[in-house]
């Protein structure tokens, strides 16, 4: 498969603190790629840097390339026009917009848009169409609506930051099926998670720790490395090995 997204030796320093320390990553067109790692590993920072949000438009060193175009310095709307989108771990509220309007705006360039189907795929029924995307929805409901908007949009690459966050009552199987549906409909998925159960749905997985890539391989191999390495991690838990 051809690479859709390439991260070349990306380093990021914020206030003299190194956050990303030479990250290399290739996401192939048409795959589900999981980035697995403990909290604080730099996963969400990398996602923000790829999307250009949170004032992270370019790395301190290195390049991020999407469809052969260098993203460094581009605005978020320019990246979105190229076919990139990101589902935040904590989804936003949109006062005065109904769920139906939100999904139709998201899917305005999708000629096959079916808003009811998008809701059903994330475990919501058509009664939500008239609800507003505001504080009347729970965090879990907003997260599902946001994921439905990704299905409506059909971007070339969707970055899902902790897709299971806030939706504990949805089974792992439901989440996995939704992500597979995204891929079946032409969306490459880059999934950020700290749970190896979620990473199992991926075609390939990358383990990150302390701002670095530790290993890339099959989800099973990377999941096993995550479980064995992160239990007694010298970086995250120095007290377990006699550090300070």
N, C-alpha and C positions, 0 to 999 in steps of 0.2 A: 504493500500500500504506500501511496505517496504521502510525505509529511504535509500536514495542513498547518501545524503550529510548531515552530522551533524556538527554543530558548537556548541561546548560546552564551555560556559562561557568564550568566547574569549575577552581578553583585549589587547590593543595595546597602548604603550606609545612611543612617538617620541620626542626626545629632552626635556624630562621631562613634555611633554604635553600629557594628556590622550586623545586618539582619539576614541578608542573603549572601552566601559566600561562594559564588561560582557555580550557580545552578545550571545544569544542562538537561534539557527535556525535549523529546520529540513526540508529538501527538499525531498519529496517522489519520488520514481522512477515512471516515466511516467507522471508527472504533469508539469504544467506551474506555477511557483511560482514567484510572483512579490514582489520586495522590493521597497516600496514607501516611499518617504520622501523628505523634502526640500533640496536644495543645502547646502552642509556642514554637512549633517547628519551622514556621515561616510559610505554611501552606496558603493561608488566606492572604498574606502579604503578596505572595507570588500571583495569586488570582487577581488582586487589586491592581498589580503592576501590569498584568496582561491586558486588563480592561481599561486601565488608565483612570481609575477612581481614587478617591481619598488623597488627592494631590500627588499621586504617584504616576506621572506621565512617562518617565523614563528611568532606567536603572542608572546607578552610579557608573557601572561598567557593563559591557556586553550588549547583546541585541536580542530583541523579541521580533520574530518574523512570522507573519500570518499570510498565507497564500502568496508567498514570495515578496511581500511588502514589509519593510521595517516599520514597526509600530512606535518606536521610540519618539516621544514628543507629540504624538497625535492626540487630539481631543477625544473624549469618550464617544461623541456623536460620529466622528470620523471612523472609529473602530466599529461602531454599530452598523454603519453603512457598508462596511466590508463583510458583515455577516457574523459579528461577535455579539454575544450577550452574556450577562451574568445574573444568576439568581442568588440574591444575598442570603446569608445565614439568618439575618433578622429583616424580613421583608418590610417594605415601606407601606404607609397608608396614603390613600389618595382621596382627600375630602371632596365630596360632591360627585364622584364618579361611581356608577354602578358596576357590578362585576361584569355584566354583559357589555357595557361600554368599554371597560378596560380590556376585555378579551378581543373585542372587535378592533380597537386601536392597535393592540399587539399584533393581530393577524391581518392587518389592512393589506399586506402584500401577499397573502396566502389565498389563492382562488378557491381552495378546497376547505376553507374554514368552516368548522361546525362547532360552535361554542358549547353546545350541550355535550357533545362527545368529549371535548377537552375537559369539561368539569367531571364527567363520569370517569374518565381515565385517572383522575386524582382523588376519586372517592367522594365527589360532591354531586348533588342532583340539581335539576333545573330550577328548584326553588331559590337557589342562590343568585340567579340572574338579576333579580331586582334588588339584591342587597348592595349596600355601599361598601367600598373598600376603605373602611375607616375603623374606628375603635369598637364598632359594634361587632366586628369579626374578631374571634380569638386569634392569638398568634399562630396556632396551628392551622386555622382556616385561611388566614392570610397567606401562609406559606403554601398551602395547596393551590390557592388562587394564582399565586405567582408562578408556580410550576405549570398550571394550566395555561398561563400566558405564554410560557416558553413553547408549549405544544402548539399553541395558536400561531406563534411567530414563525416557527420552523427555521431558526437561524442555522448557519453553516456550522458554527461551534457554540455550544452552550456550556458555560462554566457553572457547575452546581456546587455551591459552598454549603457543606453539611446538609444535604437534601432531606435527611431524616430528622433534622432539628425541629423540635416543637410539635412533632406529629407522632407521639408515642403510640397513639391508638391505631395508627395505620401499620399493618404488618410489613415486615421486611420484604415479603413476596410482592405486595402491592407496589412498593417503591421500586423494586427491581423491574417489575413489569412495565411501569411507567417509563423508566429510563431506557429499557429495551425498545419501547414504542417510539421514543424520540429517535433512536438510531435507525429503526426501520423506516422512518419517514424522512431520512436524509440528514439528520443532525448528528454531527460528531459531538461526543460528550466528554468533558474534562470534569471529573468529580472529585471534590475535596472532602475528605472524611478522616475521622480518627477511629473508625470502627471497621474491623476487618470483615465483618458480616456484610456490610454494604459494599465493600471493595470487591467482594466475590462476583458481583454482577459484571465486572469489567472484563475486557479482553486482555488488557495489560495493566500493570500497576507500578507505581514508583513510590518508594519509601523515602520520606524526608525526615531529617533530624537536625536541629540546631542550624537551620539555614542552608543545609547541604543535602544533596541527593546521596542516599546510601546504597540503593539498589533499584534496578528496574527489571521486571520479569513478569512471570505469570502471577495472577492474584494469589494463588495458593502459596507460591514460593515467597512472595513479598509479605503475605499475611503471617506466615510462619516466622519470618525474620522479625517482623513487627512484634509478635507475641514474645519471642525469646529475647530480643534485644531491649525492648522498652520496659520490661518488668524490672530489670536491674540496670538501669541506664546510667552510665557514668556522667553523662551530660546533664540529664534532667534530675537525677537523684544522687548527687555525689556522696551523700551520707551513707548510701548503701555500700559504698566501696571505701569507706573510711575518710572521705573528703570533708571539706568544710562547707 
